[in-house]
Amino acid sequence: MADFYRLLAPANAGCDRNGPIARCLDGTRQVLIARIKRWIDTDPALPICWLHGPAGSGKSAVAQTIGEYCQSRKRLAASFFFFRGAENRSTIAPLVSTLAYQLSISVPATKPLLQNLLGTDPSISQRALSHQFKKLMLEPILEMENPPRAPTVVIIDALDECGDKELMAEFLEVVIDACRANHAFPFRVLLTSRVEYHLRRRLEGHAAQSIVYLLDLQNFDASNDIRKFFQSRFSTIYGENQWCMREISWPWPLNSEVDTLVNWASGSFLRAAEFTNLFNDGTNAPHQTLRVALRAITNPQRRISLSRLVEVVRQFLRSPSGQTAISESSSYAVGSAPISSMSPTLSENRGVSGIIGRGETEHLFRAKIGSGASMLSNIPDLQQVSQAQSGPIELVSLESLIENLITDFSSANEYWDIFFATYTVFATADDVLKSLVRRFGDSNVANPQNHTGLRMTIITFMKHWVRGTYFEVDANALAQIKQFAMSIRGSDTMTKLAEELHSAATKRPISLPLSHAKILQGCIKPTKPRDLAIAFLILARDKLTHIRPSDYISYFKNQPGHNKVKAAREINDIIVNWVKRAVVSAKDLDARSSVLKFLIYTAEESRKLRNFASMTAIVTALRSITITRLELTYNQLPSILKQMIKEMEALLDPCDNHRAYVATLRNSRNLPCIPFLVAYVDYMRTVFPQENYVVNTNGVRTINFSKWTEFYTCIRAVIQHEPPDVSRYRQRYAGMVAWLEDQLCSSSVGPTTDEYLESLSVQLRRDEQRQYRWIY
């Protein structure tokens, strides 16, 4: 027994691990848990379930609850809960051996088989993941004389907290392959994680589509469950603190206050749990702590972060003004003490008073400039805005945001870019224009000492909008801007600015939907890889560049209608299928090998031309299972071509976060290129604000502007690259581009096409095995 335990060396990572464990509160997550239970019992076609959602949404609690449920019914084979930073729970090394050890306990008949295996091969836990999973998990239960009648459940939680991303992706591939290869796969595998690219690529890939049950936690409304959690925790807090809450009647808090907390939690159980931890230190009475927290949370035009809320509440309650307010009245107005009475620490860092306020009339919080510790302070004139050297504007109304951009950030083009790139989410072009024109007309009254300068800034602001090729401006807005520019009268400098604005609006092209390729006459088939690569370059230059930030936003919001990002990805998919078809349509081995060589050289030429979009599509196709299963075809390639495609594949490796690709761009950042869009789009999805574009607080509609800063940084990584100049190629290669467009237009994508290409590939593999049996 000692050797058995020593050789497997299991981690303390299962459902019965020691330490604090999160599980679902009784009566919560009922719909989701019922859905997972039904999957466990009734869906043999989908042996894998991937439950995914953002941080703090309760994935681990659901996994723990399901684990305990299965354990009580003797259906739990094994479980592993990853935990970032924990020595044996943050790497993949102990995963399979830990699952195997638990399997020997939950299904005792597997233990003798595992003991025999370890006696024969003591180092098996050091082998490849595919070998470990096959020998330690699959074979022991499949070789039992009386295996379990129903599949047992394996739970692996928090895949994203495993630091070995490449090995985790490999493990998922092993499990998926095992499911596809074994019709009697003995497990139901429940996986949970955030949505990260190395996981999504495997679990939503073609090989996984028919066997993975996808559950998005964000599709399950958690509001009522979080309300139950708050009510349960506050009931406990109320009962434990009767000595200082005798005058507070039950129910406490009020239902309206609980509703405020539920809205603030925004579906995150982590936020809710951390909030209730504010009441654990015993320093202040719970009802006093709650009042301070609610005042900070309900501050108009300000959505405070969790970490900042904790800091604000604790700092205020420890301050002289906080203690004075608490001692004077049980129904005090938070922050009513004068600023001069505060401690030196709070006087220097005025964030607390800025959030809590000096009184009801000074409760309005207009903007955050700088880091989390540098916020608007209490100031006599609420029209004034505190400034810092850098940092994002966070939460403001549209009027206030525009005011900030044209006054305090009149030279901060980065913020102007972010605004114009994302304004379509929270406003229309007409809203923006009306605000600017109104501010232009009022500037003489509002700023009598600097009305000319402010008006010139407004004109420059508009000109920045119109000149930005990547910013959304519709035809109606352009007409209004031109009319506005013509109406401007003033100094020679202002008149010149107005003329420049009118000229920019006149010259700006109106965005047109991306149309299907127009087939030209005189198609010429390329005879050299470089010719085909240049045809791809021209096509990509015309179809895949000048994608605006608004296109990305529309794509992630799944808005109907024209979308250039969606169109670009569809073109990429068409190229992938066209390349696959070109290879598998060649029935003769030598012909197939020639096509493969031609396409590899085409991909390499595309790389040299810095057309990473087309190179990606070609390499993706050539490294797909449809092509790679044709081993004999690949073996015909010279070693230099095998190395060439290996290097290009490494350049695009998603498990390495496309590090080699990023380094290539960084080393030649001034050279034009057509970016590898997928590398950015999938990462953008992880930072795209999924909710709270606009926050309504006490009837005030405010823009959650800080959410767009990181997102725009991702967009800028794509749009900063100028596309290559193809003018010198257009006339000479027009016929080849026409031929390529004709080829792609006749190609199709979708499950039916994939199945057809797969069937051709499988048949070619059989032909190769039959005709060249002596090689196989």
KASULPE-V407061 format. One record per backbone hydrogen bond with DSSP energy under -1.0 kcal/mol. NH is the residue of the N-H (numbers start at 1). CO is the residue of the C=O. E is the energy in kcal/mol with one decimal. If there is no record, write none. Layout:
nh:NH co:CO e:E
nh:NH co:CO e:E
//
This chain:
nh:5 co:1 e:-2.4
nh:6 co:2 e:-2.6
nh:7 co:3 e:-3.0
nh:8 co:4 e:-1.7
nh:9 co:5 e:-2.7
nh:13 co:11 e:-1.9
nh:17 co:14 e:-1.7
nh:28 co:25 e:-2.2
nh:33 co:29 e:-2.7
nh:34 co:30 e:-2.3
nh:35 co:31 e:-2.0
nh:36 co:32 e:-2.1
nh:37 co:33 e:-2.6
nh:38 co:34 e:-2.3
nh:39 co:35 e:-1.9
nh:40 co:36 e:-2.4
nh:41 co:37 e:-1.9
nh:42 co:38 e:-2.4
nh:43 co:39 e:-1.3
nh:46 co:43 e:-1.3
nh:48 co:211 e:-1.9
nh:49 co:189 e:-2.8
nh:50 co:213 e:-2.6
nh:51 co:191 e:-3.2
nh:52 co:215 e:-2.6
nh:53 co:193 e:-1.4
nh:57 co:54 e:-1.5
nh:62 co:58 e:-2.0
nh:63 co:59 e:-2.5
nh:64 co:60 e:-2.6
nh:65 co:61 e:-2.3
nh:66 co:62 e:-2.7
nh:67 co:63 e:-2.4
nh:68 co:64 e:-2.5
nh:69 co:65 e:-2.1
nh:70 co:66 e:-2.7
nh:71 co:67 e:-2.4
nh:72 co:68 e:-2.1
nh:74 co:71 e:-1.3
nh:75 co:70 e:-3.4
nh:77 co:153 e:-2.4
nh:78 co:153 e:-1.5
nh:80 co:155 e:-2.4
nh:81 co:13 e:-2.7
nh:82 co:157 e:-2.2
nh:83 co:89 e:-3.0
nh:86 co:83 e:-1.8
nh:89 co:86 e:-1.0
nh:95 co:92 e:-1.7
nh:98 co:94 e:-2.2
nh:99 co:95 e:-2.4
nh:100 co:96 e:-2.6
nh:101 co:97 e:-2.2
nh:102 co:98 e:-2.3
nh:103 co:99 e:-2.3
nh:104 co:100 e:-2.0
nh:106 co:102 e:-2.8
nh:107 co:103 e:-2.7
nh:110 co:107 e:-2.5
nh:111 co:108 e:-1.6
nh:114 co:110 e:-2.3
nh:115 co:111 e:-2.8
nh:116 co:112 e:-2.4
nh:117 co:113 e:-2.0
nh:118 co:114 e:-2.7
nh:119 co:115 e:-2.1
nh:120 co:116 e:-1.8
nh:121 co:117 e:-2.9
nh:124 co:121 e:-1.6
nh:126 co:123 e:-2.2
nh:127 co:124 e:-1.8
nh:132 co:128 e:-2.6
nh:133 co:129 e:-2.8
nh:134 co:130 e:-1.9
nh:135 co:131 e:-2.6
nh:136 co:132 e:-3.1
nh:137 co:133 e:-1.4
nh:138 co:133 e:-2.2
nh:139 co:134 e:-2.8
nh:142 co:138 e:-2.3
nh:143 co:139 e:-2.3
nh:152 co:186 e:-1.7
nh:153 co:75 e:-3.5
nh:154 co:188 e:-3.1
nh:155 co:78 e:-2.1
nh:156 co:190 e:-2.8
nh:157 co:80 e:-2.6
nh:159 co:192 e:-2.4
nh:161 co:158 e:-1.9
nh:162 co:159 e:-1.6
nh:163 co:90 e:-3.3
nh:165 co:163 e:-1.5
nh:168 co:164 e:-2.4
nh:169 co:165 e:-2.4
nh:170 co:166 e:-2.0
nh:171 co:167 e:-2.6
nh:172 co:168 e:-2.4
nh:173 co:169 e:-1.8
nh:174 co:170 e:-2.1
nh:175 co:171 e:-2.5
nh:176 co:172 e:-2.7
nh:177 co:173 e:-2.7
nh:178 co:174 e:-2.3
nh:179 co:175 e:-2.2
nh:180 co:176 e:-2.3
nh:181 co:177 e:-2.1
nh:182 co:178 e:-1.5
nh:185 co:182 e:-1.1
nh:188 co:152 e:-2.4
nh:189 co:47 e:-2.9
nh:190 co:154 e:-3.0
nh:191 co:49 e:-3.3
nh:192 co:156 e:-1.7
nh:193 co:51 e:-1.6
nh:196 co:194 e:-1.0
nh:200 co:196 e:-3.1
nh:201 co:197 e:-2.9
nh:203 co:199 e:-2.9
nh:204 co:200 e:-2.3
nh:209 co:205 e:-1.1
nh:211 co:208 e:-1.7
nh:212 co:208 e:-1.7
nh:213 co:48 e:-3.6
nh:215 co:50 e:-2.7
nh:217 co:52 e:-3.2
nh:219 co:216 e:-2.1
nh:220 co:217 e:-1.6
nh:226 co:222 e:-2.8
nh:227 co:223 e:-2.3
nh:228 co:224 e:-2.2
nh:229 co:225 e:-2.1
nh:230 co:226 e:-2.6
nh:231 co:227 e:-2.7
nh:232 co:228 e:-2.4
nh:233 co:229 e:-2.6
nh:234 co:230 e:-3.1
nh:235 co:231 e:-1.8
nh:236 co:232 e:-1.8
nh:237 co:233 e:-2.7
nh:238 co:234 e:-2.8
nh:239 co:235 e:-2.1
nh:240 co:236 e:-2.1
nh:244 co:241 e:-1.4
nh:248 co:245 e:-1.4
nh:258 co:254 e:-2.2
nh:259 co:255 e:-2.5
nh:260 co:256 e:-1.8
nh:261 co:257 e:-1.9
nh:262 co:258 e:-2.6
nh:263 co:259 e:-2.4
nh:264 co:260 e:-2.1
nh:265 co:261 e:-2.3
nh:266 co:262 e:-1.1
nh:268 co:265 e:-1.7
nh:269 co:56 e:-1.6
nh:270 co:56 e:-2.1
nh:272 co:268 e:-1.7
nh:273 co:269 e:-2.9
nh:274 co:270 e:-2.7
nh:275 co:271 e:-2.2
nh:276 co:272 e:-2.0
nh:277 co:273 e:-1.2
nh:278 co:275 e:-1.8
nh:279 co:276 e:-1.4
nh:280 co:277 e:-1.7
nh:289 co:285 e:-2.1
nh:290 co:286 e:-2.6
nh:291 co:287 e:-1.7
nh:292 co:288 e:-1.9
nh:293 co:289 e:-2.3
nh:294 co:290 e:-2.9
nh:295 co:291 e:-2.1
nh:296 co:292 e:-1.9
nh:297 co:293 e:-2.5
nh:298 co:294 e:-2.6
nh:302 co:299 e:-1.1
nh:309 co:305 e:-2.4
nh:310 co:306 e:-2.3
nh:311 co:307 e:-2.0
nh:312 co:308 e:-2.9
nh:313 co:309 e:-2.8
nh:314 co:310 e:-2.2
nh:315 co:311 e:-2.4
nh:316 co:312 e:-2.7
nh:317 co:313 e:-2.4
nh:318 co:314 e:-1.2
nh:323 co:319 e:-2.7
nh:324 co:320 e:-2.7
nh:325 co:321 e:-2.4
nh:326 co:322 e:-2.2
nh:327 co:323 e:-2.4
nh:328 co:324 e:-2.2
nh:329 co:325 e:-1.4
nh:336 co:333 e:-1.3
nh:341 co:338 e:-1.5
nh:342 co:339 e:-1.4
nh:347 co:343 e:-2.1
nh:348 co:344 e:-2.1
nh:349 co:345 e:-2.2
nh:354 co:350 e:-1.9
nh:355 co:351 e:-1.8
nh:356 co:352 e:-3.2
nh:357 co:353 e:-2.0
nh:363 co:360 e:-1.1
nh:365 co:300 e:-1.1
nh:374 co:371 e:-1.8
nh:384 co:381 e:-1.5
nh:396 co:703 e:-1.6
nh:401 co:397 e:-2.8
nh:402 co:398 e:-2.6
nh:403 co:399 e:-2.3
nh:404 co:400 e:-2.6
nh:405 co:401 e:-2.3
nh:406 co:402 e:-2.0
nh:409 co:404 e:-2.2
nh:412 co:409 e:-1.2
nh:413 co:411 e:-1.3
nh:416 co:412 e:-1.6
nh:417 co:413 e:-2.9
nh:418 co:414 e:-2.3
nh:419 co:415 e:-2.4
nh:420 co:416 e:-2.6
nh:421 co:417 e:-2.2
nh:422 co:418 e:-1.3
nh:423 co:419 e:-1.8
nh:425 co:422 e:-2.1
nh:427 co:423 e:-2.0
nh:432 co:428 e:-2.0
nh:433 co:429 e:-2.6
nh:434 co:430 e:-2.6
nh:435 co:431 e:-2.0
nh:436 co:432 e:-2.3
nh:437 co:433 e:-3.1
nh:438 co:434 e:-2.5
nh:439 co:435 e:-2.3
nh:440 co:436 e:-2.5
nh:441 co:437 e:-2.3
nh:442 co:438 e:-2.0
nh:443 co:439 e:-1.0
nh:446 co:442 e:-2.8
nh:447 co:443 e:-2.4
nh:450 co:447 e:-1.3
nh:454 co:450 e:-2.1
nh:455 co:451 e:-2.2
nh:456 co:452 e:-2.3
nh:457 co:453 e:-1.8
nh:458 co:454 e:-2.2
nh:459 co:455 e:-2.1
nh:460 co:456 e:-2.4
nh:461 co:457 e:-2.7
nh:462 co:458 e:-2.2
nh:463 co:459 e:-2.5
nh:464 co:460 e:-2.4
nh:465 co:461 e:-1.6
nh:466 co:462 e:-2.5
nh:467 co:463 e:-2.6
nh:468 co:464 e:-1.2
nh:471 co:468 e:-2.2
nh:478 co:474 e:-2.2
nh:479 co:475 e:-2.1
nh:480 co:476 e:-2.1
nh:481 co:477 e:-2.5
nh:482 co:478 e:-2.4
nh:483 co:479 e:-2.2
nh:484 co:480 e:-2.5
nh:485 co:481 e:-2.7
nh:486 co:482 e:-2.1
nh:495 co:491 e:-2.8
nh:496 co:492 e:-2.3
nh:497 co:493 e:-2.1
nh:498 co:494 e:-2.5
nh:499 co:495 e:-2.3
nh:500 co:496 e:-2.2
nh:501 co:497 e:-2.3
nh:502 co:498 e:-2.5
nh:503 co:499 e:-2.5
nh:504 co:500 e:-2.5
nh:505 co:501 e:-2.3
nh:506 co:502 e:-2.1
nh:507 co:503 e:-2.4
nh:508 co:504 e:-1.3
nh:524 co:735 e:-2.0
nh:532 co:528 e:-1.9
nh:533 co:529 e:-2.6
nh:534 co:530 e:-2.5
nh:535 co:531 e:-2.0
nh:536 co:532 e:-2.5
nh:537 co:533 e:-2.2
nh:538 co:534 e:-2.4
nh:539 co:535 e:-2.3
nh:540 co:536 e:-3.0
nh:541 co:537 e:-2.7
nh:542 co:538 e:-1.9
nh:543 co:539 e:-2.4
nh:544 co:540 e:-2.7
nh:551 co:548 e:-1.1
nh:552 co:548 e:-1.3
nh:553 co:549 e:-2.4
nh:554 co:550 e:-2.5
nh:555 co:551 e:-2.2
nh:556 co:552 e:-2.5
nh:557 co:553 e:-1.9
nh:559 co:554 e:-2.4
nh:567 co:563 e:-2.3
nh:568 co:564 e:-2.4
nh:569 co:565 e:-2.3
nh:570 co:566 e:-2.2
nh:571 co:567 e:-2.4
nh:572 co:568 e:-2.2
nh:573 co:569 e:-2.3
nh:574 co:570 e:-2.3
nh:575 co:571 e:-2.4
nh:576 co:572 e:-2.2
nh:577 co:573 e:-2.3
nh:578 co:574 e:-2.6
nh:579 co:575 e:-2.5
nh:580 co:576 e:-2.2
nh:581 co:577 e:-2.7
nh:582 co:578 e:-2.2
nh:583 co:579 e:-1.6
nh:584 co:580 e:-2.6
nh:585 co:581 e:-1.9
nh:586 co:583 e:-1.3
nh:592 co:588 e:-2.7
nh:593 co:589 e:-2.5
nh:594 co:590 e:-2.2
nh:595 co:591 e:-2.3
nh:596 co:592 e:-2.3
nh:597 co:593 e:-2.3
nh:598 co:594 e:-2.5
nh:599 co:595 e:-2.3
nh:600 co:596 e:-2.2
nh:601 co:597 e:-2.5
nh:602 co:598 e:-1.9
nh:603 co:599 e:-2.4
nh:604 co:600 e:-2.3
nh:605 co:601 e:-2.5
nh:606 co:602 e:-2.3
nh:607 co:603 e:-2.0
nh:608 co:604 e:-2.1
nh:609 co:605 e:-2.0
nh:610 co:607 e:-1.3
nh:611 co:606 e:-3.0
nh:612 co:610 e:-1.1
nh:612 co:674 e:-1.2
nh:615 co:611 e:-2.0
nh:616 co:612 e:-2.1
nh:617 co:613 e:-1.8
nh:618 co:614 e:-2.4
nh:619 co:615 e:-2.6
nh:620 co:616 e:-2.9
nh:621 co:617 e:-1.9
nh:622 co:618 e:-2.4
nh:623 co:619 e:-2.0
nh:624 co:621 e:-1.4
nh:628 co:624 e:-2.9
nh:629 co:625 e:-1.6
nh:630 co:627 e:-1.7
nh:631 co:629 e:-2.0
nh:634 co:630 e:-2.0
nh:635 co:631 e:-2.6
nh:637 co:634 e:-1.7
nh:642 co:638 e:-1.7
nh:643 co:639 e:-2.4
nh:644 co:640 e:-1.8
nh:645 co:641 e:-2.4
nh:646 co:642 e:-1.7
nh:647 co:643 e:-2.2
nh:648 co:644 e:-1.9
nh:649 co:645 e:-2.3
nh:650 co:646 e:-2.2
nh:651 co:647 e:-1.6
nh:653 co:650 e:-1.2
nh:657 co:654 e:-1.9
nh:658 co:653 e:-2.3
nh:659 co:656 e:-1.3
nh:662 co:658 e:-2.6
nh:663 co:659 e:-2.6
nh:664 co:660 e:-2.0
nh:665 co:661 e:-2.0
nh:666 co:662 e:-2.4
nh:667 co:663 e:-2.2
nh:671 co:668 e:-1.7
nh:673 co:722 e:-1.9
nh:674 co:610 e:-2.4
nh:677 co:675 e:-1.3
nh:680 co:677 e:-1.3
nh:681 co:677 e:-2.7
nh:682 co:678 e:-1.9
nh:684 co:680 e:-3.3
nh:685 co:681 e:-2.0
nh:687 co:684 e:-1.0
nh:688 co:684 e:-1.6
nh:695 co:702 e:-2.6
nh:697 co:700 e:-2.2
nh:700 co:697 e:-2.2
nh:702 co:695 e:-2.8
nh:703 co:396 e:-4.6
nh:704 co:693 e:-2.2
nh:705 co:394 e:-1.6
nh:705 co:703 e:-2.1
nh:707 co:704 e:-1.1
nh:708 co:705 e:-1.7
nh:709 co:706 e:-1.1
nh:712 co:708 e:-2.5
nh:713 co:709 e:-1.7
nh:714 co:710 e:-1.6
nh:715 co:711 e:-1.8
nh:716 co:712 e:-2.9
nh:717 co:713 e:-1.2
nh:718 co:715 e:-1.5
nh:719 co:715 e:-2.4
nh:720 co:716 e:-1.7
nh:721 co:718 e:-1.3
nh:729 co:726 e:-1.6
nh:730 co:726 e:-1.2
nh:733 co:729 e:-2.6
nh:737 co:733 e:-2.5
nh:738 co:734 e:-2.2
nh:739 co:735 e:-2.1
nh:740 co:736 e:-2.4
nh:741 co:737 e:-2.8
nh:742 co:738 e:-2.3
nh:743 co:739 e:-2.3
nh:744 co:740 e:-2.6
nh:745 co:741 e:-2.6
nh:746 co:742 e:-1.4
nh:754 co:750 e:-2.5
nh:755 co:751 e:-2.7
nh:756 co:752 e:-2.1
nh:757 co:753 e:-2.7
nh:758 co:754 e:-2.5
nh:759 co:755 e:-2.4
nh:760 co:756 e:-2.1
nh:761 co:757 e:-2.3
nh:762 co:758 e:-2.8
nh:763 co:759 e:-2.2
nh:764 co:760 e:-2.4
nh:765 co:761 e:-2.3
nh:766 co:762 e:-2.1
nh:767 co:763 e:-2.4
nh:768 co:764 e:-2.7
nh:769 co:765 e:-2.4
nh:770 co:766 e:-2.6
nh:771 co:767 e:-2.9
nh:772 co:768 e:-2.2
nh:775 co:772 e:-1.6
nh:776 co:772 e:-1.6
//
